[in-house]
Amino acid sequence: MKTNKSYTKRLKITKNGKIIARKAGFNHFNAKQSRNAQLAGRKGVSFTIKNKPKSHLLPFT
């Protein structure tokens, strides 16, 4: 099965195996947000993927 490369490039795997991605909604129109909200968008969001889609989205698991 092929790996979805476009999705794989948006993820980062930590040393302990957690999957981290960018928060949604912070690409543009950020000038109206408070500074705290802008900085909060820089942090990644940790989430889990079930095993079947994980093998399709991540080549190294």
Residue pairs with C-beta under 8 A, 6 or more apart in sequence:
1 55
1 56
3 56
3 57
3 58
3 59
4 56
4 57
7 57
8 57
8 58
8 59
10 21
10 22
11 19
11 20
11 21
11 57
11 58
12 19
12 20
12 21
12 44
13 19
13 20
13 58
13 60
14 20
18 46
19 46
19 47
19 48
19 49
19 58
20 44
20 45
20 46
21 44
21 45
21 47
22 44
22 45
23 40
23 41
23 43
23 44
23 45
25 41
26 38
26 41
26 42
30 37
30 38
30 41
33 41
49 57
49 58
54 61
55 61
